[in-house]
Amino acid sequence: DVQAWLRSLRLHKYGHAFIGMDWKQVVRMSDQDMIDAGVNTLGARRKLLKVFE
């Protein structure tokens, strides 16, 4: 569950950016994809990208 995973990372406020996505879509997101989806803070994007590696 993507939403629970975001809560575990304390990034649940960005849940709206991942609604309707499955894991494959989430882990394929680039920095620009996240910006376009509304994950605007650099720290949050870095945290997510690091987890995706």
N, CA and C of each residue as an Amber inpcrd file, in Angstrom:
protein
   159
   0.8510000  -1.1850000   0.0000000   0.0000000   0.0000000   0.0000000
   0.8910000   1.2420000   0.0000000   0.8100000   2.0020000  -1.0770000
   1.6500000   3.1880000  -1.2620000   1.4100000   4.2230000  -0.1640000
   0.1680000   4.4230000   0.2090000  -0.1500000   5.4270000   1.2190000
   0.4670000   5.0700000   2.5750000   0.4140000   3.8050000   2.9620000
   1.0140000   3.3690000   4.2310000   2.5300000   3.5410000   4.1780000
   3.1060000   3.2550000   3.0390000   4.5440000   3.4030000   2.8580000
   4.9480000   4.8730000   3.0150000   4.1630000   5.7760000   2.4390000
   4.4460000   7.2090000   2.5880000   4.3570000   7.6240000   4.0550000
   3.3650000   7.0940000   4.7730000   3.2500000   7.3970000   6.2030000
   4.4920000   6.9210000   6.9470000   5.0100000   5.7530000   6.5890000
   6.1930000   5.2270000   7.2760000   7.4210000   6.1120000   7.0420000
   7.4320000   6.8200000   5.9300000   8.5270000   7.7430000   5.6080000
   8.2420000   9.1620000   6.1040000   7.0930000   9.3330000   6.7380000
   6.6240000  10.6440000   7.1940000   6.4410000  11.6180000   6.0330000
   6.0060000  11.0630000   4.9160000   5.7400000  11.8760000   3.7280000
   4.2770000  11.7490000   3.3050000   3.4110000  11.4150000   4.2530000
   2.0030000  11.1940000   3.9520000   1.2980000  12.4200000   3.3740000
   1.8490000  13.6010000   3.6040000   1.1960000  14.7920000   3.0470000
   1.2830000  14.8290000   1.5210000   2.1130000  13.9760000   0.9480000
   2.2260000  13.8900000  -0.5110000   1.4210000  12.7320000  -1.0860000
   0.5710000  12.1430000  -0.2760000  -0.2490000  11.0220000  -0.7260000
  -1.0520000  11.3360000  -1.9780000  -1.5000000  12.5850000  -2.0940000
  -2.2810000  12.9940000  -3.2680000  -1.5170000  12.7960000  -4.5740000
  -0.2000000  12.8840000  -4.5110000   0.6240000  12.7700000  -5.7150000
   0.6920000  11.3440000  -6.2430000   0.3190000  10.3740000  -5.4040000
   0.4700000   8.9730000  -5.7740000  -0.8550000   8.2170000  -5.8590000
  -1.9650000   8.9210000  -5.7560000  -3.2780000   8.2700000  -5.8250000
  -3.4440000   7.5940000  -7.1830000  -3.8780000   6.3480000  -7.1450000
  -4.1290000   5.5960000  -8.3660000  -2.8900000   4.9660000  -8.9770000
  -1.7390000   5.1440000  -8.3480000  -0.5010000   4.5690000  -8.8730000
  -0.2100000   3.2330000  -8.2060000   0.4070000   2.3460000  -8.9740000
   0.8850000   1.1040000  -8.3720000   2.3760000   1.2510000  -8.1050000
   2.9510000   0.2450000  -7.4780000   4.3740000   0.3310000  -7.0970000
   5.2930000   0.5510000  -8.2890000   5.0100000  -0.1080000  -9.3950000
   5.8750000   0.0380000 -10.5730000   5.9170000   1.4860000 -11.0440000
   4.7590000   2.1310000 -11.0450000   4.7120000   3.5320000 -11.4630000
   5.4540000   4.4310000 -10.4790000   5.2750000   4.1680000  -9.2050000
   5.8950000   5.0080000  -8.1790000   7.4150000   4.9390000  -8.2690000
   7.9780000   3.7420000  -8.3530000   9.4350000   3.6270000  -8.3410000
  10.0800000   4.0980000  -9.6380000   9.3110000   4.2510000 -10.6770000
   9.8430000   4.7580000 -11.9500000   9.8130000   6.2820000 -12.0520000
   9.2540000   6.9400000 -11.0380000   9.1340000   8.3960000 -11.1130000
  10.4960000   9.0820000 -11.0550000  10.6470000  10.0720000 -11.9010000
  11.8600000  10.8940000 -11.8860000  11.6140000  12.0990000 -10.9840000
  12.6500000  12.8630000 -10.7660000  12.5260000  14.0920000  -9.9910000
  11.4780000  15.0040000 -10.6240000  11.5170000  15.1510000 -11.9390000
  10.5630000  16.0200000 -12.6330000   9.1450000  15.4730000 -12.5330000
   8.9870000  14.1520000 -12.6020000   7.6570000  13.5510000 -12.4440000
   7.0720000  13.9160000 -11.0840000   7.9200000  13.8760000 -10.0520000
   7.4460000  14.2050000  -8.7070000   7.0520000  15.6790000  -8.5990000
   7.8320000  16.5480000  -9.1930000   7.4910000  17.9720000  -9.2010000
   6.1390000  18.1610000  -9.8920000   5.9750000  17.5170000 -11.0440000
   4.7300000  17.6370000 -11.8000000   3.5340000  17.1050000 -11.0050000
   3.7800000  16.0890000 -10.1500000   2.7080000  15.4890000  -9.3460000
   2.4130000  16.2920000  -8.0860000   3.2920000  17.2550000  -7.7500000
   3.0390000  18.1030000  -6.5900000   3.9450000  17.8650000  -5.3940000
   4.9820000  17.0430000  -5.5740000   5.9670000  16.8610000  -4.4980000
   7.0060000  17.9670000  -4.7090000   6.7600000  19.0960000  -4.0840000
   7.5270000  20.3000000  -4.3960000   8.8050000  20.4810000  -3.5920000
   8.9020000  19.9000000  -2.4160000  10.0950000  20.1340000  -1.6120000
  11.2260000  19.2000000  -2.0350000  12.3980000  19.7760000  -2.1560000
  13.5680000  19.0210000  -2.5760000  13.8730000  17.8860000  -1.6050000
  13.7520000  18.1370000  -0.3170000  14.0450000  17.1090000   0.6770000
  13.1560000  15.8870000   0.5230000  11.8760000  16.1030000   0.2780000
  10.9420000  14.9850000   0.0960000  11.2850000  14.1970000  -1.1640000
  11.5860000  14.8970000  -2.2460000  11.9450000  14.2060000  -3.4950000
  13.2310000  13.4130000  -3.3220000  14.2160000  13.9940000  -2.6580000
  15.4760000  13.2770000  -2.4220000  15.2500000  12.0200000  -1.6010000
  14.4190000  12.1380000  -0.5630000  14.1290000  10.9960000   0.2940000
  13.4870000   9.8750000  -0.5240000  12.5130000  10.2250000  -1.3470000
  11.8420000   9.2280000  -2.1760000  12.7960000   8.6200000  -3.1940000
  13.5720000   9.4360000  -3.8640000  14.4960000   8.9240000  -4.8750000
  15.5450000   8.0080000  -4.2530000  15.9910000   8.3300000  -3.0530000
  16.9750000   7.4860000  -2.3680000  16.3710000   6.1170000  -2.0550000
  15.1190000   6.0990000  -1.6300000  14.4420000   4.8360000  -1.3350000
  14.2610000   4.0160000  -2.6120000  14.0580000   4.6640000  -3.7330000
  13.8360000   3.9720000  -5.0080000  15.0920000   3.2910000  -5.5280000
  16.2620000   3.7410000  -5.1180000  17.5220000   3.1980000  -5.6510000
  17.7010000   1.7360000  -5.3490000
